[in-house]
Structure formats: C-alpha cells, structure tokens
Amino acid sequence: MPFFPTRTVVGALLEFQGAWQAMEPVMAQPPHHRPPVHPVLYIKPANTWARHGDPVLLPPDVAEVEIGATLGISFAHTASRVNAAQALEFVSGYCVVNDVTVPHLDAPKPALLRPPMRQKCRDGFCPIGPWVSADELRDPGTLEIRSYINGELRQRSHTAQLRRNVAQLIADVSEFMTLAPGDLLLIGVAEQPARARAGDTMAVEIDGIGRLENPLQAETAAVQEAA
C-alpha cells in the first residue's frame, strides 16, 4: 500500500548513534560550541516528493547524491506535546523513504545547525514508497534498513541504533511543533550513506514494509530525450 503526504515532510539530523559520533568533533566548534539538545530538523518540501519508480533527475551541478535510506512515520491523530509513553498511539503507519541529498559534510567545518536546503530540497529528492499501518508493524524499534545501488547492497542500518527511539522522537518534536495527519516525520539517516551517480538505480528496503526503487538520470539527458 502506498502513502503520500498531504502536508509536510520533516526530517531529523543526527539521530543515528554513528552519525552523531561522526559529527561530535564539530559540535564543540564555532558557531555551535555545544551539542544540540533538541532534535535538529529540516523540511523536504512538496517539490522534492516522488513515487516509487519515478526518475530522480540530477541537475548539471550535482555529480552524485547520497542515498538517504530512512523510515517515515505518518500520523492518525494530531500530536502536540505528547509524551513518549503515548506517542505511538498517534501513529497511523510507517513507510520507506529515500532522503536523497547532495554530499555536503566533507567540508572542513560544516555548519551543523544550518538547514541544508540546497543539498536536500532539489526537485524529486524525496522518493516515498511502500506503507504499512501501525497495526501491521507493532514495534518500529526492530527494523533493519538497507540501501542498494544497481541491486548491490551498499549500507545496512537498524532502528535500534537510534539515539531517540521512534516514540521519543515524536515526543521531542511534538513538544514545540504539532504533527498532524498528512505529515511525515523521517527518523534520519545513518552514517556513511552510499553514493550514487546518473545511470544508477537506487533502492531502499525496510523489514516488514517493502522496497522503494528509483533510477538516477542526468537532467540534461532527460531534456534531450523529451525533445
């Protein structure tokens, strides 16, 4: 069963233990000086949304992208200032998402808390795939997430590696931001995501939910084909 948002897609940075540890040295440096206490969030606006099988077009200034294999959380009820013990009661289901991103953390001192809009908000950079209801998937803390390039397994992560589990993430985000039906909350991406180029096929697979596949195509090639 597919799911597609009608409101907002919100992503969280640094929620996987390994991703946090990789950025810890930067957190103590200016302009941050200390690690973030609250979730670090960003938006994937509607221009980024794509479906299973849709080509993802690479603009001329983008040579490669990171496959952002992640879990999306959809909501059955409006969640505002909910506690972790009750948070999963507000969930309608879970879906497979590819939070496609232009690599940008290789810089000597990346601005950790600067929203990476240019890197994450390109057209088609958020394919959204299979969905299951919360009744079908009772424990989101037991899921392996896998990414593939051209059918080859390139990364494995697991929701047990999250700093905040799904319930705690919902609670911490809803403390200051209402999450409503039609919203999709992404749990984040593990460290060292696989990188893909034009001509590759990206795939994200999550236990108990399904598989999402999208081909990568150079934007110039797509324009030539259309002509």
C-alpha positions, 0 to 999 in steps of 0.5 A: 500500500502506498502513502503520500503526504498531504502536508509536510515532510520533516526530517531529523539530523543526527539521530543515528548513534554513528552519525552523531559520533561522526559529527561530535568533533564539530559540535564543540566548534564555532558557531555551535560550541555545544551539542544540540539538545533538541532534535535538529530538523529540516523540511523536504518540501512538496517539490522534492516528493516522488513515487516509487519508480519515478526518475530522480533527475540530477541537475548539471551541478550535482555529480552524485547524491547520497542515498538517504535510506530512512523510515517515515512515520505518518500520523492518525491523530494530531500530536502536540506535546505528547509524551513518549509513553503515548506517542505511538498511539498517534501513529497511523503507519510507517513507510520507506523513504529515500532522503536523497541529498547532495554530499555536503559534510566533507567540508572542513567545518560544516555548519551543523545547525544550518538547514541544508536546503540546497543539498536536500530540497532539489526537485524529486529528492524525496522518493516515498514508497511502500506503507504499512499501518501501525497495526501491521508493524507493532514495534518500529524499534526492530527494523533493519534498513538497507540501501542498494545501488544497481541491486548491490547492497551498499549500507545496512542500518537498524532502528535500534541504533537510534539515539531517540527511539521512534516514540521519543522522537515524536515526543521531542518534536511534538513538544514545540511543533504539532504533527498532524495527519498528512505529515511525515516525520523521517527518523534520519539517516545513518552514517556513511550513506552510499553514493550514487551517480546518473545511470544508477538505480537506487533502492531502499528496503525496510523489514516488514514494509517493502522496497522503494526503487528509483533510477538516477538520470542526468537532467540534461539527458532527460531534456534531450530525450523529451525533445 
